[in-house]
């Protein structure tokens, strides 16, 4: 690590007062790309997020034969009559790793999957085992064969489908990936989750809602989803702002006792980031929705209270919540998030190590964290190539002088231009 890798997190000299526009949802954009690539005609995606994760998804689908053109934040998708083999770079994108293989079984030919070094440590056994159970041929290409990246998938142009039982307790993406392609399987697909409770349930609800919007029949029971075979309708998708990416900016208002307005906040949504409103209120922050201007208004009160929260369904918000909890006036206990150990990094250990290195007191539990607020000091905040770890360091830097975030530009995974956006939040010219 060199000094060039370290970003001096800006200190807020006064309470923040800003209006922020957030780019489109990564989760919606990548689901729309998959459904458009499998549709019965050309589709358009408006307001799409253009970031590393979504560009990796677009490139992956191009490798399989889909025509995709990007014009600003509009994406035009023209499906191919016959998917073919190719080489897929997953980067560090869980959606590419888990959504594209169920599509690739429909290709004629060999599809090779690999990604960043960190991606090779992310859980993939459930995807590989489920496709193997359905009759797909998957082969590890690692020198020490494991059920992870890299691997080869031999597509035959079609797959029967049917019923598959999986353990998706480490990620709901395993369920969503299968469901998104299931309508194109000859017999459709029934996915049964048999394991511990399913994390990030709202993301599965998002998948089901989008499938139904594309004319697919989906039946849902407890831990059981059935996608009927049939066409996926071509359509125009309008992407909501990414509410999880909005949370660092909302947290900035809470941390500094300021006011932040988030533009174009949806009145109803399946995005997990919407639940951050309730968390902020529980921590003592005022949150109001202005329906006339379609703005969410967050007003910090100058004092943050600790919380006890089950984060199981909203694990992706944990780094932001932990940053605020470290600045609060009373302890916090976040639980239900053991699955975060298999994300871009072991987020529980990374958060505890980072905050403790700044003089804080965070203890890991089997499925969460206990945060005992202590005065923090400056130091290096490691991002571990994890976009949400990086933004957590930026939040702390608003009120703790001398925090330097390593590899802040890893935020480009889902939020390009973060330096500039953060500088604008503070009323400065650049990051």
Helices and strands as residue ranges (DSSP letters): G 3-5, E 6-8, E 17-20, H 26-37, E 43-46, H 52-63, E 67-71, E 74-78, E 84-89, H 94-104, E 108-114, G 118-121, H 125-133, E 137-140, E 151-156, E 162-166, H 173-182, E 189-193, H 201-213, E 218-221, E 224-227, E 236-238, H 243-256, E 259-263, G 272-275, H 276-282, E 286-290, E 295-299, E 308-310, G 312-317, H 318-326, E 332-335, G 338-342, H 347-357, E 361-364, E 369-372, E 379-381, H 387-397, E 403-406, G 408-413, H 418-425
